[in-house]
Amino acid sequence: MERGREDASLTLRGLQNRSHEKIKLRKRKSTLYFSTQEKNARRRGDLLGENIHLVLFTIALRILNCFLVQTSFVPDEYWQSLEVAHHMVFKYPLWFLRLRSYTYPLIFASIYKILHLLGKDSVQLLIWIPRLAQALLSAVADVRLYSLMKQLENQEVARWVFFCQLCSWFTWYCCTRTLTNTMETVLTIIALFYYPLEGSKSMNSVKYLSLVALAFIIRPTAVIPWTPLLFRHFCQEPRKLDLILHHFLPVGFATLSLSLMIDRIFFGQWTLVQFNFLKFNVLQNLGTFYGSHPWHWYFSQGFPVILGTHLPFFIHGCYLAPKRHRILLVTVLWTLLVYSMLSHKEFRFIYPVLPFCMVFCGYSLTHLKTWKKPALSFLFLSNLFLALYTGLVHQRGTLDVMSHIQKVCYNNPNKSSASIFIMMPCHSTPYYSHVHCPLPMRFLQCPPDLTGKSQYLDEADVFYLNPLNWLHREFHDDASLPTHLITFKVSKHEKEEISEISAFLISSNYNRTAVFFHTHLPEGRIGSHVYVYERKLKGKFNTKM
């Protein structure tokens, strides 16, 4: 403004002297003006601080990723997110153990509520919109990982880390699923972008601590990988008291208070789910109810499997990476060690440290010279096969059968006349979030033992001990029989697949009407195919659904 006034006064004082000086002034103003324009143009060409084409490519890839994952992984991707959200909005029946906060399901419940208010709550939108939302968040995390490595090293290293992240088969398999582990991983990557690593230009203690606290609320185990990182930050911070009083405590108090209020609203009473989670899984060690593995499982199976063909590049990169990044390797090893102490182990539990491993894989590819092209081809093709097989083939039957149930519901004018009984290990399939129809459905229950009884058996255990006796006892007359039964083909031979319950099926007039492939690797109570049986009514059988 002052410069403008000076220019105006010069103009009024003498037009005859304007030629040389005014040209200089205009030239200087124009230079400043156009440099600002260029900066603004650059900013407009950026998205998330990166080239817009890179960001759009990542988003498009994750959307494609979402639609190319049509299989089930674990029950929690439905029963700790979509089923809870569906219950919150549409009030369909649901049993919910108070070990998880409502914070994560609330995200999807908000989406469901908006769709409901718009009159667009079709079952397909209820299934795919939450997954697309998770895919977008994963794309943001991918871009943040690239940006971070560009700050810490250079564009070449960042490019190869980004390549490793995008072609990881396990990331492809998990990053669009509505799992708390997926959200924990997303928040961990974005928080790392703001974490005070040496060389980072985006460090912000409040932002990274808020994201870590949110991850902890969604999944309390998020504290495990962040323990060494938080400890490092505390040790390197010269003003430790300020860090505690002005960052750690306020952020922790605010996020925990938010969690308490959300859970107070939906549980109907004050509930500290993080303590319940710790008590259930650590103090009482009740996680073993869902299976246990030897202490070395993560080192001998879990970690090598999720890394897949990245493993040799990870080992090579650990030797090449600069010392300042050892904290990332320490975090990976610490996480594996802590989880190894817990009896119940799953691949997805260590998913949040997989992006840390991609950093070291990227260093390995950067330093490869002669064998770089063969290495890239090997990584891409091997991960492509695993990603497509696990995403499109392995364990898809339990989702395909839900599409069949949708047809049973929507093609039946009298919905109360149809009913479904799922004779599978409990939570093998999604529930009302994938049907969205008031169709009576039931599955074998398997609540964990919270009383400490010895020789505890849940309903599913009792059923599998003697299926025939259980069915005759449970369905004592024709009126109580469901119209549809869904079960796995467990035995290896086609003629024996229902030998244990064949008498019940024959006497109750059930005919098999649909078969869905599930897996090439049946195990225990999980069969290779899913069978649907429909009951004849009044001597007339209708196979059309």
N, C-alpha and C positions, 0 to 999 in steps of 0.2 A: 504493500500500500504506500509506504514512504517513497519507494522508488518511483511509483506512478506519479506522486505529487511533484517530485523533482523534475520528472520529464515534462509535466504540464507547465511548470513555471519556466523552464528553459524555452519552451515553445512560445510562451507569451512574451518573454523578454526580447526575442529577436529571431525572426524567421530567416534573416539573412545569414545567420551563423549556424544554421541547423545542419547543413549538408554533411560535413565530415563527422561532427560529434554525434549527431542523431543516428547516422548510419552505424557508428560504432555501438551506440547504446542499443539500438534495435538488434544489431547482430548479437550482442551479449545476451539480451533478453531472449532472443529466438533460440540461442544455444541452450540456455537454461530451460526454456519452455519445451523444446523438442526432446531434451534429455529426460525430462519428467514424463513426457508423452511416451517415450520409448520404454521407460520403466513401467508405466501403467499398462502399456501394451503387453510387456513381458508378463506382468502379473495376470493380465486377463488370459494369456495363453497358458497359464499354469493352473493346475488343479492339485490340491493337497501338497503344494510346493514343488511339484514335478511337472514335466512335460505332459500336456493334456492327452496326447496320443498314447503315451505310456499308461496313463491312468485308465483311459477308456479301453485300451487293450486288456488290461488286468481285469477290469469289471466284466468285459465281454467274456473273457476266459472263465471267470468264476461263475458266471451265469450259465455258460455251456456246461461247466463242471456240475452245477446243480442239477441240470436236466439229464446228465449222463450218470447220475448216481440214483439208481432205482432199486436198491437193495436195503435190507435192514442190517444193522450192526449189533446194537445192544438195546434192550428195552428202555433204558434211561433216555434215549433220544426222543421218546414219546411220553413216557410215564413221568418224567421229571420236568417236562416243558409243555408240549402241546396238549396232553390230556388234562393237565392242571389248568392251563389257559382256557381250554374248552369248557371245563367245569366252572371256572370263574365267570364266564360270560353267559353260557347257555344252561348252566345248572344241571347238566347231565350227571348221573351218579358216578362217584369216584372215591376210592379209598386212598388216603394220602398220609404217609408216615411223616412226622414232623422233624425231618432231618435236613430239609432243604428250605431255603427262603423262597417266598413268593416273588422276589425281585426279578429273577430271570423269566419265569412264566408271565409276569406282568407285562413284559415287552410284547409277547405274542397275544396276550389277552387284549392289549390296546389295539393291535391290528385286527383281531377278531371283532372287537366292539365297533370299530370304524366300518368294517365290511358289513356288519349287522345293521348299523344305522343307515347305510347306503342301500340296503337290500341286496347286497352282492355276496352274501355268505353261503355261496355254493361250496360243496365239499371239496372240489378241486382247488378253489382259491384258498380254502382253509388249510389245505395240505401244502400248496406250493408257495404262497406268499411268505410265510415265516421262513421257509428254506431260502427263498430268494433274498430276504432281508439278511439272513446269516451269511449268504454268499457275498453280499455287498460289504458287510463288515470285514469279512476275510480278505476281500480285495483291498480294502483300506489298509489292513495290517500288512499285506504283501508290499504295497507301495511304501509304507513307513519303514519296512525292513530295508528296502532298496535305498531310500533316502538316508537312513542311518549309516549304512555302509559307505555311501558316497562321501559322507562327512568324515567318517573315521579313517577311510583309506582313499580311494579314488574311484572313478567311474568304471574302470575295468573290473576291479574286485567286486564292486556293487553289482555289475552286470552278471557276473558268474554266480554270485550268491543268489541273486534274483532268479536266475535260470534253475539253480538247484532247488529253490523253494517251490517254483511253479511245476517242476516235473517230479516232485516227490510223490510217490504213489500213495503213501499214507496220508499226506496232507490233502491230496485230491479226494481220498476216501472219506475223510472226516470233516473238512472245512466248511461244507454246506449243510451238515447235519445239525439239528437243533439239540445239541448236547451241551451240558454245562462245561465239559472239557473243551469244546470248541470255543465257547465264549471266553473261557479262562485263557486259552492260547491267544486269541485275538487281543484281549486286554494286555496280556503279557508283552506281546510284540510292540504294541503302541506305547505302553509304559516304558519299554526299553528305549524307545526313540527319545523320550524326555529324561531318561536316567543320566546322571553325570558320569558318563564314560569319558575316558581321556580322548580328546580330539572332537568330541561332540559339540555342535554349535546350536543344538536345540534343547539343551538341558533346562529343565524346569521342575523343581522339587515338588511343588504343589500339584502340578498336573500328573506327574508319574505316581506320586503317592496316592492321589485320588483314584487313579486307574487300578493300582494294586489293591487298594481297599475295596473297590467295587468287585474286583475278581475274587477277593476273599469272602465277600458277602454271598456271591453267587456260588462259589465252591471253596469252602474253607481250606482245602489242600493247596490253594494257590500260595499260601504262606511258605510252603516247602521250597520251591525254587527261588523265592524272593528272599529267603533268610540270609544266604551269603551276600547277596547284592545289597540288602539293607545294612548288614553289618559292615560291609566295605564302605558304604556311603558315610555311616556314622564314624568310622575310624579315620577317614580322610577329611572329614569336615572340621575345620579349625574352631568353629563356634558351635560346639556340640549342644550346649544348653538351648541356644536359639533354635537349632534344628529340632530338638524335642518339643520345646514349648510352642514354637510358631509353625511347625510343619507336622511332625508325627502325631502329636496329641489332637490338634484341631481337626485334621483330616480324618483320623481314626474315629474321633467322637462324632463328627458329622455323619459319616457314612454308616456307622453302627446305629446311630439314632434313626436314620432313615430306614434302615433294615428293620429295626424294632417296630417302627410305626406301621410300615407296610404289612409286616406279619401280624401285628396286633389287629389290623383291620380285617384280614382274611382268615386268621385262625380264631378270632373272637376272644383272644386272651393274650397276655404278654408271653412271648415265646422267644427264647434265645436259641435259635436253630443251630448256630455255630457251636455252642456248648453241647447240644444234643448230638450233633455230628461227631464231635470229639469223643464224647462218652460212648456212643454206639460203636465207632470204628476202632478206637484206640484203647480206651479204658476197659470196656467190656469185650472188645475184640469180636463183636458180633458180625463183622463183615465176612468172617469165615463161613457163615451160613450160606453165602452165595459162591463158595468155592475157595480153595487155598492152593498155594504153590510153594515149592521149596524156596529157600532164601535167595538162591543164585538165579532164579528164573529170569529176572530183568537182564542180567548180564549174559546168560546163556541163550535166551530165546527172545524175550520182549524187546530189548533194545536193538539187536541185530535184525529182527523182523521189521520193525517200523522204519529203520534206516534203509533196509533192502540193499540194493546195489550201490547206494551212496556210502556204504560202510568203509570200503578201502580208501575212498577219497576223504572221508572224515578222519581216518587214522593218519593219512598222509598230511592233511591240513593241520592237524594238531602239532606236528613237528615244524611246520612252516610259519604258522601264525605268530605275530609279534607277541612279546611278553605281556604287553598291556591288555591283551584280550584273554589272558589266562583266567580271568574272573568268570568268563562265559563257560570255559571248560570245567572250572571248579563247580559252577552251578549245575552243570549236567551230571557230573559225578556225584555231587551231594544229593541231588534229587533221586538218582538211581539207588544210592545207599539207603536213604531214608525210606523210600518205598519198599526196599528189599526187607526191611524190618517188619513190615505189615504182612500178615498171612494172605489176605485177599489181594490178588494182583490181576491187573488187566492191561492190555496194550495201551488203551486210551489214557491211562493215568499219567503216562510220561510224554504224552503228546505235546504239552506246553514247552518242553525243552527241545523239541525237534527243530524249530527254527534256529536255535542256538547252534545246533550241529551243522545247519546249512551254511553258517558263516565259515566254518572250517573247511567244508566241502568246496566253497567258493575260492578260498585261498589255494586249495590244491589245484583246481582247474586253472587258476591264474598262472601258476608256475609251470604247468605242463606245456611243453613246446612241441616235441616230435609227435607225441601220442594224443594231442588234444582233440583232433577230429574224431579218431576212433573212440576216445573216451566219451565225448559228447554223444555220439551215436549210440554207444552202449547204454549210457545213462538214460537217454530219452526213450529208446525202444523197449528196454527192460521195464522201465516204470510205466510206459504206456500200456504194455500188456497187463501188468498187475492192476493198474488203475481201471482199465476197461473190464477186466474179468471180475474184480471185486465190486465194481460199481454197477454192472449190468447183469451178472450171472449169479454170483455166489450169494446165497441167502435172500432170494427175491420172492420165494413162495408165500411168505407170511404177509407181504404187501399185496401181491396179486390176489390173494384170497379176500382181502378187504375190499378190493374193487368188485369182486363177485358178490360180496355181502351188500354193497351199495345197490347193485341191481336187484337183489332180493327185496330190498326195502322199497326202492323207487318204482319197481314194476309191480308191486303188490298193492292194490287199492286199499286193502284192509291190513294195515301194518301190525295191528295187535294180533292177527292170526298167525304171523310168522314169528319165530324165535330162534335164537342161535346159542348153541353151547360149544365152546372151544375146548376140546379135550387135548390140550397140549400143555407142556410145561408153562407155568404161569407167566404172563406178560410176554408170551412169544409173539403176539401180534399187537399192533396199535389197537385202540378202542374207538370210542365215539368221535374222536377228532378226525378219523378217517372214514367215518360213515355218516355222521351228522344227520341222524334220523332216529326217532324215538322207537327203535326196534329193540325188543327185549333181548339182551345179550348177557351171557355169563361165561366165566372162565374159571379154571381151577385156581383156588386161592393158595398163596404161599407166604403169609405174613411171618416175619422172623420171630423167634422166641424171645420175648422180653421178660419172661418170668424166671428163667434159669432152670427150667425142667430138664431132667435127663431123658434121653431117648425121645426127644421132641420130633413129632411128625406133623407136617402141614397137610392140607387137603390134597395137594398134588402127590405127595409121598404116599398117602393112604390109597389114592386111586391107582397108582402104578404098582402097588404091592399086589392088588387083586382087582383089576379093572372090572371084571364081570360082576363080582359081588357088589362092588361099589355102585355100579350102574343100576342093578336090580334094587338095591336099597334106596338109592336116591330117587329113582323114577319108578315108584311103586304102582302107578296106574297110568293109563293112556293119556289122561288129561294133563299130566305133569311132563309129558315127553316134549322136547323141543322139535320144531319142524326141520331143523338143520343141525347136523353134527360136523365138526371140523377136527381133523386129527392128522398126525403125521403118519406116513408109511415108515415104520421103524425097521422091520426085518428085511433081509436081503432078497428074499424070494417072493415073487409076486403072489404065489398061492398061499403064503403064510402071513401076508401083511396084516390081517385082522383076525388071526386065529384066536386071540384071547377074548375078543368081544364079538366074534362072528355070530354066536348064538343069540346074543342080545339084538344085533342088527337085523337078523333074519326074523326073529319073533316080533320085532317092533316095526317091521315093514320098511326098513331103510334101504335105499338104493344109492349107489355112488353116482353122482351126477357131474362132478368136475374134478379134475386133477391138475395141480400146479407144481411145476418143478421148483425145488428149493435149493438144493446143494449137491455137489458131487462128493462132498465129504461128510456124510451122516455120522453122527456120534452120539452115543447114549440114547437119550430120549428124543433127540433131534433127527428127523428122518430126511430122506432124499426128496420126498414129494409131500405135498399137502393134499389130503383127500377131503372132499365135501360130500356128505350123505344127506339126502332129502327123504323125508318120510311120506309114504303113500297115505292119502286121506280118503276115506270113504270108498275104497276100492278103485279110485282113479288116481293115476299118477301123472303129473304134469312136469315134464323135464324142461320146459321153457322157463327161463328166468330173466 
